[in-house]
């Protein structure tokens, strides 16, 4: 979907008024933060991290046992990091998509797909039960082909999953059918997942979960970083700037930020992703592009774009560039990247030339907690008193609720349907130290771009990664 050399750079004027802040976090309904912890606390369960992972863990813990005393700590504000910066695609998949899951856990894939569908249904039911208004729309998603070879691959993939009984709710769309749903001259074909993805407002989800937690009695402290984790008698203690929290058990939902269990840190690296948000489209513009079903969209390239409509008919357009900073550091300065914004703007108008003249109002970035198998991993530490989940690799809006259930299962110490999964029992390959991590990721990114330019043909490096189970295919 990349523009020609002649057109490149002609649409940067569309960014002239774009604010370098996440659109979602500018919502006027943003709640005030809770006070910081300034004294010692004790509890049954301490949850560290105020993103989706931590919020779902605190909420589900109270739903399982209303008498359980739960405290949640957030270093900044709830939803401030990845949970307030993502595209708002809430997918049923627990495995970063069916292709990744089928490649890694073929013997469990039917069970993983069933658990994922149940998890998405449970999210929808929770939103209704707790009165969380986050613009939730069960729209589905269309994977679109923008090259002829991608259309062939999509059809072949659909036929394969149909043979294996995994195509329920899926529909292959030819050129006319996909353009009838969303009118782009770049679309060659599509694979429509009608029920497996919902669109939502990511920050409103985080804020709504915080309110639901508080209503159930969870004590939430914001602007309270967790600095250290140590054994304390029969439980654990977490140090904060002004006080210490003693807890029988701890659940870590810090994702890309350095884990308090140090051995976990080698399993994730930060990869920065960027997005643009347009001004609201007019009725005439919407008529030009169709999109009546309001599906989420993603193209089929290795360096792919994801895009969707908001409740006020803006277009979020993100993806393509994936930037790994040398040393794996998470820094605010990496959240703004004008050269990527310019590239994304050109790609946007290539996809939707009929929207020429549309302005972008927001442009932002954020760190994705990437692991080598692209889907979450889980574990315990300190003799089972600490549980963690991380590595969602950009598809955690829905899967974090499943991860919360897994962490609580692990802390309970009793086998469940979830903890018996190979996905839960096994870890991904860790990343090597620098400079090997940066070199390997840079070579992989170059190879993926080359594959996109060569009709999907994977070079020796990518084939080697496939063989050792790293599977860099998205």
N, C-alpha and C positions, 0 to 999 in steps of 0.2 A: 504494500500500500504506500510505499515511499514515493514522493513526488519526483518529477523529472528535474534534471539539473537546471533547466531554463526557468522553472517555476519556483525553485528553492529560494526562500528568503523574501518572497513577495507578500507574505501574510504576517510579518512580524508586527505591523501596525495594529493588528487585532489584539495585541497584548499590551497596548500603551496604557490602559487603565486597570490592568489586572493587579490585584493586591496579592502580595506574596504570603498569604495566610490561608489555612484550610477553610473552604466555604462552610463546611458543616459547623465548625466551632464558632462562627460568627452569628449563629442563630440567636435571635432576640430572646428565646426561651432558655438560654443557658443559665443553669442554676448557680447560685453563689457556692463557693467551696465550703466544705465543712472545716471547723477549726483544726489546727494541728494538735498532735498529742504532746502534752507538756508535763506529764506525770507518769508514774508507773501504772501499768495495767496488767490484769490477769484475765485469762479466758480459756475456754476449752479448745477453740480452733482459731488460730491466727492466719489470716489470708494476706499475703504480701502481693500488692499489685492491684491497681484500680482500673484495669482494662477489662475486656470481656471475660478473660480467663478467670481473674480474681472475682469479678462480680458474680458470674454464674456459680462459682464455687461457694461463695458466701450465701447466695440465695438458695441453691439446692440443698446446702447443709442445713439451713433453717427449715426448709420444707420437709426434709427427711426427719428432722428431730427439732421441733420448735423450742425445746428446752435447752438446746445446745447454745452455749455462750460464744458468740462469734465477734471478732474484731477484724476490720480490714484497714490496712495501711496503704496509702498512695503517696508517692514521692512528690508529685506535682498536683494535678487535678484529675479527677475521674474522667476517662475518655480523652485525655490530652494527647496521648501518643498514637499508636497505630489504630486504636479503636475509634479515634475521631478523625482519622486521615484517609481511611480506605474508601473504596468505591461504593460500598453499600450492597455488595453481592452476597447474599446469605444462602449458601449452597448446602444441599443435603450431603454432598460427598464428604467423607471423612478422610479421603486419600488423595486430595488435590486432583480430583478428577478421576473418572473411570479408567482411562488409559494407564495412568500411574498405578492405580490400585490393582488392576488386572495384571500388570507386569510384575508387581512385587509380591502380591498375595493372591495368586490365582485360586488356591484351594479355599480361601476364605472370602472371596470377593462377593458372593451372593449374600453372605451374612453381613459383611461390611456395608453393602448397599442397603440392606434391610434396616440395619441399625442407623444408618445415615438418614433414611427416609423417616424413621420414627423420631429421630432427633429433631429434624426440621418441623415435623408436626408438633413436637413438644414445645419448641420455641414459639410457634404460632399460638398454641394453647396458653403458654405462660404469659404472652403479651396480653391476651384477652383477660386472663384471670387477674393480672395485676394492673390492668388499665394503662398499659404502656403504649403511648401514641408515638410511633416512630416511622410513620408513613409506610408501613409494611404492605407490600403488594406481591402476591404469589403469581408473578408474571411468567416465570420460566426464563430460559436463556437460549440464545441461538449462537452456535459456533459457526462463523461464516468463513467461506473460502474466498480468497481474493486473487487466486491464481488457478489456472486449469488443473495443475497437478494436485493442488489442495482439494479441489472438488472431487477428483478421482479418489483421493485418500479418504475423504469424508464418506463417500459412498461405500468404499471397501470396508471402512470401520463400522458403518451402520450395519452392513450385511453380516459382519463377524459377530457383533454383539447381539444381533437378532438370533443368529444360530445358537448362541450360548445362553439365550433367555435373559439377556440384560438390557433389552431395548424397550421395556415397558415405558410408555409415556414419551418415547422418542419418535421423531418423524424426519425423514430426509426431505429436503427442499431443493428442487432444481433451480436454475437461474430465475425463471419467471416467478416461481413460488416465493423465493427468498426476497426478491425485489418487490413483490406485492406486499410483503410484510413490512420491509424497510427499504426505501428506495435509494440505493446507492449504485452508481455505475461501476463500482469496484467489486460488487458481490457476484460471485459465480455459482455459489451453492450454499446450503446451510444445513445444519443438524439441530433441530429444535427439541430441546428438553422442556416439555410443557409444564412439569410440576416440580422439578428438582431444584429450583432456584427462586428465591424471592428478592425483591428490591426493598431497601429500607434506608432511612436516614441514620447513618452510623453513630453520630454523636447523641442523637435523641435516644437511641437504644441504650447507650452507656448511661446517660442521665436517668432514664427510666428504670434501669436495673438498680442504680444507686438508691433511688427513692423507694423501690420495692424492698430492697435490703433493709433500709432504715425502718420502714413500716413493720417489718418482721422482727425488729430488735437488734439488727447488726449495728455495732458502733463503728462508724466510718470516720477515719482521720485522714485529711488531705494535707499536702505540704509536709509530709512526714516520711522521709526516706528511711528504709531499713538498712542499717550500716553493717551489721554483723549478726551471725547466727551461731549459737553455742548450746551445748547440752547444759541443762539446769535441773539437777535432781532427776526426777522421773519424767521430766518434760524438756522443753526448749525455752530459750530466751533470745529475743531479738533486740538489739540495741538501736535506738533512734537518737537524734540530736538532743532531745530534752528528757527522754525517759526510756524505760525498758519495758518490754511486753513479755510476760511469762505465759506460756501456753502448753497445754498437753500435746497438741499437734499443730503443725504448720503446713500450709499449702502455698507453694510458690507459683505465682502467675506473672512473673516479670519478663518472660519472653526474651526479647533481644537485649535487654539490659543485663549486666553481669550477674549471674546467678549467685545466690548466697551459698550454694553447694558448688564449690569451685571446679570439681571434676566435670560438671555439666557444660562448662563454658566452651570447651573445644567442639561441641556438637552444633553450634550455631554461628553464623556470621551475619552482619548487617548488610543488606542489599537495599539501596535507596531507589524508590519508585516515585514517579512524578505524575501529576494530574493537572488538567485545566478544567475550569467551569465556565460555560457561556452565560451570557445574559439570557433571560427568559425568551423563548421563541414565540413569535407571533402566531396567530391562527393560520395565516397564509403560509408561513414557513413550515409549520407542522403538516399542513396539507401537502406541501411539496415532498416531504420525506416519508409521509405515511406514519409508520411506527404506532399504529393504533393499539397494538397489543402491549406496548410499553415494555417489551422484553429486554433483559440485559443482553448485551452483545459482546463477543470477543472474536478476533480473527484468528486464523489457523497458523500463522507464521510462528517461527521460534521466538523472534522478537515481536511480540504481539501487542495489540491494543485492546483495552476493554472500555466499553462505553454504555451509557444508560441515560434515561430521562429521570429528572427529579420530579417531585410533586408539583412544582411550579413551572415545569416544562423547560428547564435548563438542560443542557447536555453536559454530562461529565465525560471527559475524554482523557484516558490515562494509559500508562504502560510504555512499551517499546524499549526505552532505555532502562537498564538495570545497572546501577553504579555501586561497585564495591570499593570503599575507601581503604587504602593500604593500612594494614594494622588492625582492621576491623573495629575502628573506633566509632562510637555513636556521638555525633556532635550536631548542634543546632545549625552550624554553618552549612552542613550538607543538605539541609531541607529546602534550599533555594538554589535553582540551577537554570539560569536564563537560556543557556545554549540548548538545554533539553526542551524548555518551553517553546522555543522557536521551532525546533524540529517537530514537536507535537502539533503546533498550529498548522504547519504545512501539511502534515499528514491528515489532519482533520478536514481541511478544505479539499484535499484530494478525495477523501471519502464522500464528503457532502458539498460538492461545488455549488449546489443550489442555495447554500447558506452563506455564500460570499458576502462579506460586509458585517457579519456577526462579530460581536466583541466578546472577549473573555473578561470576566470580572475577578476571577481568582486563579492563582497558580501556586502550587505547593508540592512539597515532597515529604517523605517519611521513610523510616527504616522498617524493613521486613525481616522478621527472624527466620532466616533461611537455614534449612538443614539439608544434608546431602540426599535424602530420600523424598524431600518436598512435602512431607506430611508429619504431623506431630509425633513426638516420642514422649515416653513417660518413665517415671521411676520413683524410687524412695531412697532416703538417706537417714542416718542417725537411728538405725535399728527400727525403721518403719514409722518413726514419729514425724518425718518430713516427706511430703510428696511434691512432685513437680511435673509440669507439662510445658513443652516448648516446641519450636520448630514448625509452626503452622504454615510458614512460607507463603503468606499472603492470602490464604484461604481459611482464615480462622473466624470469620464472623459467625458462621454456624457451628463449625467444628469445636470451638472453645467450650460450648455447652457440654458436648460429649466428653471433652477433656476434663471438665470439672467433675463429671460423674466418675471418670476413671480415677482421678486423684482421691476422691472421697472413698471409692471402693478400696483403693490401695491402703488408705489410712485405716479403714475398717478391718483390713487384714483377712477378709474372707473372699474366696473365689467367686467371681461373677461371670456372666456372659461376656462382659467387656474385658475383664482382666485375663481371660483365657485366650484372647486373640494374639496371634504372633506379632501383629502390629504393636500391641501393648507390651509384650514380653521382650521384644528385641529392640536394640538401639540402631540408629543409622551409623554410617562410618563417620568418624570425627574429621574435622578439617585439619590439615597439617599446619605447622607454624609458618610464620613469614620467613623468607619471601616466597615460600612454596605456595601458600594459599593464594596470594595475589597473582602470582604467575599462572597458576592453574585456572583461576576464575577468569583472568583476562584472555587466556588462550581459548577457554570454552566459549566466552562471549564472541570472540572473533570467529570461531568455528561455526557457531550458530548463525551469525550474520552471513557467513559464506554459504551455509546450507540453504538459507532463504534465497540467496542469489543464484543457486544452482539447482533449482527445482526440488529442493529438499534433500539432496544427496549429502549424506553425512561423511565427513572425512575420517581419517584414521584415528585422530584424537577422540572424536565423539564416539566412534565405534568401540574404542578401548574403554571409555567411561561407561558405556552401556554394559560391557562385559563384566566390569568389576562392581556393577550395581549402583553406580552414581546416576545413570539415566538422565542426563541433562537433555530434556526434550521440550522444555517450555521456559 
